[in-house]
Amino acid sequence: MFPGWKESGNAFDGALSELFVRRCEELSCPLLALKVFGNFSKYNLPLTLPGAQLLMHSLHVEHPIETVITTSALYNTYNLRPVAQDLASCAMFVAACFKHNSKDSIKVANALVPHLQAMLGKVRALPVSTNSTEKALNKPNVWIKWALKKVDKALFVRNGQREEWLRDWRMKSGHITEASAF
């Protein structure tokens, strides 16, 4: 369908890309979305930042680190803000690298941690609502909360102590209620 749509002189808009990624996630086939966005010349489907964030979210926990790295490369391909400059994407990417726990993925995670720290220093606290409707409307904040928890735990395991900048930001955002909690 996608190649034929392009050949008929039509174009896809950004909203369709987000819907496509969401539907692939709902059907448990985010690799299909990665395949489509990885071949723009064939499918001509543009990728937006919200779509890229959703694709990153769909892949970063249950799929190999290679798929997450491929997704991060798409940010440049589609002229999106780099992963290292987008809080939601960076947090999920770092969490995925720590989860993979290979020598190379740890190097990548450690290289991105200063970018994460710098972004958190510039971003106001992002409280996550307990209201399910509000959560559904602002999924990137929920993803940030979850990913930063994983990053916080991974840094604690590696360093033997909590990173104050991360703990403090999570406390200000209401992600944790006491300094010793994860």
Secondary structure, DSSP 4 states (H G I P E B T S, - for coil): -HHHHHHTT----HHHHHHHHHHHHHTT-HHHHHHHHT-HHHH-----HHHHHHHHHHHTTTS-HHHHHHHHHHHHHTTPPPGGG-HHHHHHHHHHHHHH--HHHHHHHHHHHHHHHHHHHHSPP----SSHHHHHHTHHHHHHHHHHHHHHHHHHHHHSS--HHHHHHHHHTTS-SSTT--
